[in-house]
């Protein structure tokens, strides 16, 4: 039977390994880009899988002062589309990282 020091050393090593994997996952999510779109692609928003907005592109045909409300709605819709895609990619990446960990059902890591 292993003594307590060996068990503590193994637990510490496992915790350090999980922390390294989480750091790698965070770095990966910061590099993955998703694009949300609305209005048939007339408004596009690029974001990282961590949710950082990289750019907003609005087709020139939408820049009409009388249609300001529609443009604002399309920008919001594109943002929400990008956010949903970022969340999906983030979940997929985290699932890859946690697939070998003995976590209880429904347990979510802090991302």
NUNU-60575 format. One record per residue: residue number from 1; residue in three letters; x negated, z negated, y negated of N, C-alpha, C in turn. Coordinates in Angstrom, 3 decimals, m for minus. Example, Ala and Ser with C-alpha at 12.3 -4.5 7.8 and 13.67 -1.06 7.14 Angstrom:
<rs>
seq/type/n.x/n.z/n.y/ca.x/ca.z/ca.y/c.x/c.z/c.y
1/ALA/m13.190/m7.800/5.690/m12.300/m7.800/4.500/m13.200/m7.800/3.300;
2/SER/m12.850/m7.080/2.250/m13.670/m7.140/1.060/m12.900/m7.870/m0.030;
</rs>
This chain:
<rs>
seq/type/n.x/n.z/n.y/ca.x/ca.z/ca.y/c.x/c.z/c.y
1/UNK/m0.839/0.000/1.184/0.000/0.000/0.000/m0.884/0.000/m1.247;
2/UNK/m0.492/0.761/m2.228/m1.265/0.850/m3.465/m1.058/m0.401/m4.304;
3/UNK/m2.128/m0.775/m4.991/m1.975/m1.935/m5.857/m1.374/m1.509/m7.199;
4/UNK/m1.008/m2.480/m8.006/m0.307/m2.235/m9.272/m1.139/m1.398/m10.236;
5/UNK/m2.456/m1.581/m10.231/m3.323/m0.811/m11.131/m3.304/0.677/m10.802;
6/UNK/m3.285/0.981/m9.505/m3.220/2.388/m9.098/m1.876/3.000/m9.500;
7/UNK/m0.808/2.244/m9.333/0.522/2.731/m9.706/0.624/2.955/m11.213;
8/UNK/0.074/2.018/m11.990/0.085/2.163/m13.449/m0.753/3.360/m13.889;
9/UNK/m1.891/3.564/m13.259/m2.748/4.710/m13.590/m2.026/6.019/m13.275;
10/UNK/m1.324/6.053/m12.140/m0.579/7.262/m11.763/0.556/7.514/m12.745;
11/UNK/1.248/6.457/m13.155/2.345/6.612/m14.120/1.811/7.078/m15.461;
12/UNK/0.688/6.547/m15.898/0.071/6.964/m17.165/m0.334/8.428/m17.108;
13/UNK/m0.913/8.824/m15.996/m1.327/10.219/m15.823/m0.114/11.152/m15.856;
14/UNK/0.952/10.754/m15.188/2.176/11.566/m15.179/2.759/11.672/m16.588;
15/UNK/2.761/10.571/m17.329/3.294/10.588/m18.697/2.459/11.498/m19.592;
16/UNK/1.141/11.451/m19.432/0.276/12.325/m20.223/0.520/13.790/m19.880;
17/UNK/0.758/14.072/m18.599/1.030/15.440/m18.168/2.343/15.944/m18.764;
18/UNK/3.369/15.102/m18.756/4.661/15.479/m19.344/4.498/15.721/m20.841;
19/UNK/3.734/14.875/m21.526/3.524/15.049/m22.962/2.822/16.371/m23.258;
20/UNK/1.831/16.726/m22.445/1.139/18.011/m22.627/2.106/19.170/m22.435;
21/UNK/2.949/19.074/m21.416/3.925/20.129/m21.164/4.918/20.237/m22.311;
22/UNK/5.340/19.110/m22.860/6.276/19.138/m23.986/5.614/19.750/m25.216;
23/UNK/4.353/19.417/m25.455/3.626/20.013/m26.580/3.508/21.523/m26.417;
24/UNK/3.217/21.955/m25.186/3.128/23.395/m24.915/4.481/24.072/m25.121;
25/UNK/5.544/23.429/m24.682/6.883/23.998/m24.854/7.220/24.116/m26.334;
26/UNK/6.900/23.108/m27.122/7.151/23.155/m28.565/6.386/24.311/m29.206;
27/UNK/5.122/24.474/m28.825/4.316/25.568/m29.378/4.913/26.917/m28.987;
28/UNK/5.356/27.030/m27.751/5.956/28.285/m27.282/7.232/28.586/m28.052;
29/UNK/8.080/27.580/m28.257/9.333/27.791/m28.978/9.085/28.215/m30.417;
30/UNK/8.000/27.762/m30.997/7.665/28.155/m32.360/7.226/29.603/m32.460;
31/UNK/6.820/30.199/m31.338/6.356/31.583/m31.320/7.441/32.587/m30.920;
32/UNK/8.465/32.133/m30.209/9.526/33.035/m29.754/10.454/33.341/m30.916;
33/UNK/10.735/34.631/m31.123/11.627/35.053/m32.198/12.932/35.580/m31.623;
34/UNK/14.020/35.253/m32.292/15.341/35.784/m31.955/15.913/36.425/m33.211;
35/UNK/16.874/37.324/m33.014/17.509/37.970/m34.168/19.018/37.830/m34.041;
36/UNK/19.619/37.241/m35.061/21.065/37.154/m35.136/21.573/38.275/m36.025;
37/UNK/22.749/38.779/m35.720/23.304/39.882/m36.504/24.794/39.690/m36.710;
38/UNK/25.287/40.320/m37.773/26.722/40.303/m38.071/27.071/41.607/m38.766;
39/UNK/28.358/41.918/m38.769/28.805/43.142/m39.433/28.240/44.396/m38.796;
40/UNK/28.143/44.384/m37.479/27.620/45.564/m36.784/26.151/45.810/m37.086;
41/UNK/25.407/44.765/m37.385/23.984/44.884/m37.667/23.651/45.084/m39.133;
42/UNK/24.652/45.018/m40.001/24.398/45.191/m41.432/23.701/43.971/m42.042;
43/UNK/23.880/42.819/m41.418/23.178/41.604/m41.840/22.428/41.080/m40.612;
44/UNK/21.116/40.879/m40.777/20.286/40.401/m39.673/19.444/39.223/m40.146;
45/UNK/19.316/38.256/m39.264/18.483/37.092/m39.547/17.544/36.893/m38.373;
46/UNK/16.245/36.806/m38.680/15.251/36.505/m37.657/14.899/35.031/m37.774;
47/UNK/14.784/34.392/m36.593/14.460/32.965/m36.544/13.584/32.700/m35.338;
48/UNK/12.900/31.558/m35.369/12.162/31.142/m34.183/13.127/30.413/m33.260;
49/UNK/12.715/30.228/m32.028/13.557/29.506/m31.076/13.703/28.036/m31.467;
50/UNK/12.866/27.568/m32.382/13.008/26.206/m32.901/13.997/26.163/m34.064;
51/UNK/14.493/27.341/m34.496/15.508/27.393/m35.545/14.975/27.658/m36.941;
52/UNK/13.679/27.911/m37.086/13.118/28.209/m38.408/13.469/29.646/m38.781;
53/UNK/14.089/29.837/m39.953/14.483/31.169/m40.403/13.243/31.898/m40.919;
54/UNK/13.016/33.099/m40.395/11.856/33.892/m40.790/12.206/34.944/m41.828;
55/UNK/13.376/35.557/m41.674/13.760/36.588/m42.637/15.260/36.839/m42.595;
56/UNK/15.750/37.401/m43.701/17.144/37.821/m43.828/17.112/39.262/m44.312;
57/UNK/17.822/40.140/m43.607/17.900/41.549/m44.010/19.366/41.906/m44.236;
58/UNK/19.647/42.461/m45.417/21.012/42.857/m45.780/20.997/44.333/m46.118;
59/UNK/21.835/45.087/m45.438/21.931/46.524/m45.701/22.403/46.755/m47.137;
60/UNK/21.812/47.746/m47.807/22.137/48.045/m49.206/23.629/48.328/m49.429;
61/UNK/24.297/48.861/m48.420/25.717/49.195/m48.587/26.583/47.955/m48.821;
62/UNK/26.074/46.782/m48.497/26.856/45.554/m48.653/26.687/44.906/m50.023;
63/UNK/25.750/45.399/m50.804/25.481/44.774/m52.094/26.414/45.365/m53.146;
64/UNK/27.640/44.870/m53.123/28.691/45.270/m54.045/29.286/43.975/m54.607;
65/UNK/29.193/43.757/m55.922/29.667/42.490/m56.480/31.100/42.129/m56.084;
66/UNK/31.966/43.106/m55.976/33.361/42.826/m55.634/33.506/42.329/m54.195;
67/UNK/32.489/42.549/m53.359/32.540/42.166/m51.947/31.623/40.984/m51.646;
68/UNK/31.335/40.188/m52.645/30.418/39.059/m52.512/30.851/38.102/m51.401;
69/UNK/32.109/37.759/m51.322/32.598/36.815/m50.312/32.348/37.344/m48.907;
70/UNK/32.593/38.641/m48.696/32.364/39.229/m47.376/30.880/39.137/m47.020;
71/UNK/30.005/39.422/m47.969/28.567/39.350/m47.719/28.161/37.920/m47.355;
72/UNK/28.682/36.954/m48.081/28.365/35.560/m47.782/28.840/35.184/m46.375;
73/UNK/30.018/35.668/m45.990/30.536/35.391/m44.659/29.656/36.036/m43.584;
74/UNK/29.192/37.247/m43.832/28.332/37.929/m42.866/26.982/37.239/m42.723;
75/UNK/26.426/36.749/m43.830/25.159/36.024/m43.766/25.342/34.752/m42.942;
76/UNK/26.422/34.038/m43.177/26.693/32.827/m42.395/26.878/33.157/m40.917;
77/UNK/27.585/34.235/m40.612/27.806/34.637/m39.224/26.488/35.033/m38.560;
78/UNK/25.633/35.758/m39.279/24.333/36.154/m38.722/23.457/34.931/m38.479;
79/UNK/23.501/33.985/m39.410/22.739/32.748/m39.232/23.211/32.010/m37.983;
80/UNK/24.517/31.885/m37.823/25.059/31.193/m36.652/24.715/31.917/m35.359;
81/UNK/24.685/33.249/m35.389/24.308/34.037/m34.221/22.840/33.778/m33.881;
82/UNK/21.980/33.776/m34.892/20.561/33.503/m34.661/20.366/32.096/m34.117;
83/UNK/21.091/31.130/m34.671/20.971/29.739/m34.221/21.410/29.598/m32.763;
84/UNK/22.498/30.272/m32.398/22.977/30.214/m31.014/21.947/30.814/m30.060;
85/UNK/21.347/31.932/m30.462/20.318/32.558/m29.623/19.080/31.674/m29.538;
86/UNK/18.697/31.046/m30.632/17.546/30.142/m30.629/17.817/28.962/m29.696;
87/UNK/19.024/28.421/m29.742/19.377/27.304/m28.867/19.322/27.726/m27.397;
88/UNK/19.801/28.938/m27.099/19.791/29.424/m25.717/18.365/29.586/m25.203;
89/UNK/17.497/30.181/m26.019/16.099/30.368/m25.616/15.420/29.015/m25.454;
90/UNK/15.687/28.104/m26.360/15.105/26.766/m26.287/15.526/26.073/m24.993;
91/UNK/16.793/26.171/m24.647/17.286/25.556/m23.414/16.621/26.162/m22.188;
92/UNK/16.446/27.480/m22.195/15.793/28.154/m21.071/14.349/27.685/m20.921;
93/UNK/13.628/27.606/m22.037/12.231/27.181/m21.991/12.115/25.733/m21.525;
94/UNK/13.004/24.878/m22.001/12.960/23.481/m21.589/13.318/23.341/m20.112;
95/UNK/14.233/24.174/m19.636/14.602/24.125/m18.219/13.402/24.498/m17.356;
96/UNK/12.613/25.467/m17.814/11.403/25.845/m17.076/10.445/24.663/m16.991;
97/UNK/10.274/23.974/m18.126/9.322/22.877/m18.174/9.777/21.683/m17.347;
98/UNK/11.053/21.395/m17.368/11.552/20.188/m16.697/11.996/20.440/m15.264;
99/UNK/11.857/21.671/m14.769/12.371/21.977/m13.429/11.711/21.138/m12.348;
100/UNK/10.463/20.740/m12.517/9.789/19.946/m11.502/9.843/18.455/m11.746;
101/UNK/10.456/18.038/m12.848/10.501/16.616/m13.163/11.731/15.958/m12.538;
102/UNK/11.577/14.763/m12.032/12.723/14.062/m11.431/13.566/13.365/m12.498;
103/UNK/14.277/14.158/m13.313/15.109/13.590/m14.375/16.542/13.432/m13.880;
104/UNK/17.231/12.392/m14.332/18.635/12.234/m13.920/19.503/13.330/m14.502;
105/UNK/20.611/13.674/m13.871/21.500/14.713/m14.373/21.964/14.395/m15.805;
106/UNK/21.931/15.418/m16.660/22.391/15.261/m18.032/21.358/14.695/m18.971;
107/UNK/20.179/14.317/m18.478/19.133/13.753/m19.318/18.538/14.866/m20.182;
108/UNK/18.448/14.638/m21.481/17.910/15.635/m22.389/16.650/15.085/m23.035;
109/UNK/15.618/15.924/m23.035/14.390/15.541/m23.717/14.559/15.743/m25.209;
110/UNK/13.783/15.080/m26.036/13.985/15.113/m27.502/13.525/16.396/m28.174;
111/UNK/14.339/17.467/m28.097/14.076/18.710/m28.823/15.342/19.085/m29.538;
</rs>
